[in-house]
Structures are given as C-alpha cells and as structure tokens.
Amino acid sequence: MSLILLGLGLVLVIEGLVFALAPSRLDDLVAMMAAMSRDQRRLLGLVALAAGVVLVWLSGAGR
C-alpha cells in the first residue's frame, strides 16, 4: 500500500511541476494532442504504459 501511495505522490509532484513551471507549454501540448488521430493517441498511451511497466520492473518494486 505504501508503494502505491509513493507512486501516486510522485505522479502528482511531476504533474504539479508541469502546471507550475510551464503552463503555456501545456497549452501547446494539448493543441498537439488534439491534432493527433485517435490511433496515434492510443499508440502514444500504449508506449507510455509499456515504459511505465518497464520502469516499475527495473525499480525492483515488490521485492
């Protein structure tokens, strides 16, 4: 349970940094995402998911 809270906390810290330090770049990112096709967004999501799984596996979480 503590690892889940740690992971959630780290995600919120990183998301908060993006909103606090580069809000105008976030507008550009949203516009870029809107210009992508649904299949491109799905592929991007799957790549991000796979990268996250690999990073969790490499971290040795759960050992």
NUKOL-452787 format. One record per residue: residue in one letter; x, y, z of N, C-alpha, C in turn. Coordinates in steps of 0.001 Angstrom, whole numbers. Example, Ala and Ser with C-alpha at 12.3 -4.5 7.8 and 13.67 -1.06 7.14 Angstrom:
<sites>
residuo | n.x | n.y | n.z | ca.x | ca.y | ca.z | c.x | c.y | c.z
a | 13190 | -5690 | 7800 | 12300 | -4500 | 7800 | 13200 | -3300 | 7800
s | 12850 | -2250 | 7080 | 13670 | -1060 | 7140 | 12900 | 30 | 7870
</sites>
This chain:
<sites>
residuo | n.x | n.y | n.z | ca.x | ca.y | ca.z | c.x | c.y | c.z
m | 820 | -1198 | 0 | 0 | 0 | 0 | 864 | 1262 | 0
s | 1974 | 1207 | 727 | 2835 | 2388 | 785 | 3485 | 2664 | -570
l | 3755 | 1607 | -1348 | 4320 | 1824 | -2680 | 3314 | 2494 | -3614
i | 2058 | 2146 | -3456 | 1019 | 2776 | -4268 | 928 | 4257 | -3930
l | 958 | 4585 | -2649 | 914 | 5986 | -2240 | 2157 | 6733 | -2703
l | 3306 | 6084 | -2636 | 4544 | 6696 | -3118 | 4440 | 6995 | -4612
g | 3991 | 6023 | -5385 | 3846 | 6212 | -6826 | 2859 | 7320 | -7157
l | 1731 | 7329 | -6484 | 728 | 8362 | -6717 | 1282 | 9732 | -6345
g | 1997 | 9805 | -5236 | 2596 | 11070 | -4823 | 3606 | 11581 | -5830
l | 4432 | 10692 | -6365 | 5425 | 11102 | -7355 | 4769 | 11598 | -8639
v | 3700 | 10938 | -9058 | 2969 | 11385 | -10247 | 2404 | 12787 | -10015
l | 1829 | 13010 | -8840 | 1256 | 14326 | -8547 | 2328 | 15411 | -8476
v | 3498 | 15081 | -7947 | 4599 | 16050 | -7902 | 5017 | 16437 | -9318
i | 5190 | 15450 | -10180 | 5617 | 15731 | -11554 | 4543 | 16509 | -12300
e | 3291 | 16110 | -12162 | 2193 | 16837 | -12817 | 2120 | 18264 | -12295
g | 2280 | 18438 | -11000 | 2240 | 19772 | -10415 | 3359 | 20655 | -10936
l | 4541 | 20078 | -11132 | 5660 | 20843 | -11672 | 5363 | 21344 | -13080
v | 4739 | 20503 | -13881 | 4397 | 20919 | -15249 | 3429 | 22085 | -15216
f | 2401 | 21996 | -14391 | 1423 | 23073 | -14303 | 2032 | 24346 | -13719
a | 2938 | 24209 | -12756 | 3508 | 25381 | -12087 | 4594 | 26057 | -12909
l | 5429 | 25278 | -13583 | 6599 | 25843 | -14238 | 6408 | 26157 | -15723
a | 5480 | 25476 | -16380 | 5337 | 25686 | -17824 | 3878 | 25613 | -18268
p | 3020 | 26479 | -17727 | 1605 | 26396 | -18112 | 1351 | 26709 | -19581
s | 2150 | 27576 | -20185 | 1931 | 27892 | -21604 | 2331 | 26718 | -22492
r | 3362 | 25986 | -22096 | 3763 | 24794 | -22861 | 2674 | 23728 | -22774
l | 1942 | 23698 | -21680 | 849 | 22746 | -21534 | -242 | 23026 | -22558
d | -501 | 24310 | -22829 | -1476 | 24668 | -23868 | -1024 | 24143 | -25228
d | 278 | 24265 | -25516 | 818 | 23754 | -26779 | 675 | 22239 | -26862
l | 911 | 21577 | -25738 | 805 | 20120 | -25709 | -627 | 19662 | -25962
v | -1574 | 20348 | -25352 | -2992 | 20000 | -25555 | -3380 | 20204 | -27019
a | -2911 | 21290 | -27627 | -3213 | 21538 | -29037 | -2590 | 20462 | -29923
m | -1370 | 20045 | -29595 | -704 | 18999 | -30371 | -1458 | 17670 | -30244
m | -1911 | 17361 | -29026 | -2657 | 16124 | -28823 | -3983 | 16146 | -29585
a | -4621 | 17306 | -29635 | -5890 | 17427 | -30349 | -5702 | 17229 | -31847
a | -4519 | 17580 | -32354 | -4248 | 17431 | -33785 | -3916 | 15989 | -34165
m | -3608 | 15149 | -33186 | -3259 | 13750 | -33470 | -4526 | 12935 | -33713
s | -4376 | 11881 | -34486 | -5512 | 10987 | -34701 | -5725 | 10124 | -33455
r | -6883 | 9516 | -33381 | -7210 | 8659 | -32236 | -6219 | 7502 | -32142
d | -5841 | 6929 | -33284 | -4899 | 5809 | -33277 | -3511 | 6249 | -32799
q | -3089 | 7460 | -33175 | -1795 | 7963 | -32711 | -1808 | 8180 | -31198
r | -2912 | 8713 | -30673 | -3017 | 8902 | -29220 | -3033 | 7570 | -28498
r | -3721 | 6592 | -29077 | -3763 | 5263 | -28467 | -2368 | 4650 | -28441
l | -1629 | 4759 | -29545 | -275 | 4227 | -29598 | 629 | 4928 | -28590
l | 508 | 6244 | -28489 | 1291 | 7000 | -27509 | 975 | 6529 | -26090
g | -288 | 6297 | -25806 | -683 | 5795 | -24490 | -124 | 4412 | -24206
l | -141 | 3538 | -25204 | 396 | 2191 | -25018 | 1908 | 2211 | -24808
v | 2599 | 3091 | -25535 | 4054 | 3225 | -25351 | 4358 | 3744 | -23948
a | 3597 | 4741 | -23485 | 3797 | 5271 | -22135 | 3508 | 4200 | -21089
l | 2467 | 3418 | -21301 | 2138 | 2325 | -20388 | 3260 | 1313 | -20326
a | 3776 | 910 | -21479 | 4870 | -63 | -21522 | 6123 | 489 | -20847
a | 6428 | 1764 | -21098 | 7605 | 2370 | -20456 | 7430 | 2407 | -18945
g | 6239 | 2711 | -18484 | 5973 | 2713 | -17044 | 6131 | 1340 | -16424
v | 5633 | 327 | -17100 | 5769 | -1044 | -16590 | 7243 | -1435 | -16516
v | 7999 | -1083 | -17538 | 9434 | -1406 | -17544 | 10149 | -680 | -16398
l | 9827 | 586 | -16185 | 10467 | 1331 | -15100 | 10112 | 753 | -13731
v | 8865 | 362 | -13531 | 8482 | -266 | -12266 | 9208 | -1592 | -12089
w | 9305 | -2350 | -13166 | 10006 | -3640 | -13097 | 11492 | -3434 | -12771
l | 12107 | -2444 | -13426 | 13532 | -2181 | -13177 | 13783 | -1652 | -11773
s | 12808 | -974 | -11196 | 12984 | -423 | -9855 | 13013 | -1526 | -8806
g | 12528 | -2690 | -9167 | 12513 | -3798 | -8207 | 11381 | -3692 | -7206
a | 10360 | -2913 | -7518 | 9219 | -2777 | -6617 | 8563 | -4133 | -6407
g | 8244 | -4408 | -5179 | 7594 | -5666 | -4856 | 8541 | -6756 | -4421
r | 9835 | -6466 | -4392 | 10785 | -7485 | -3922 | 10870 | -7498 | -2439
</sites>
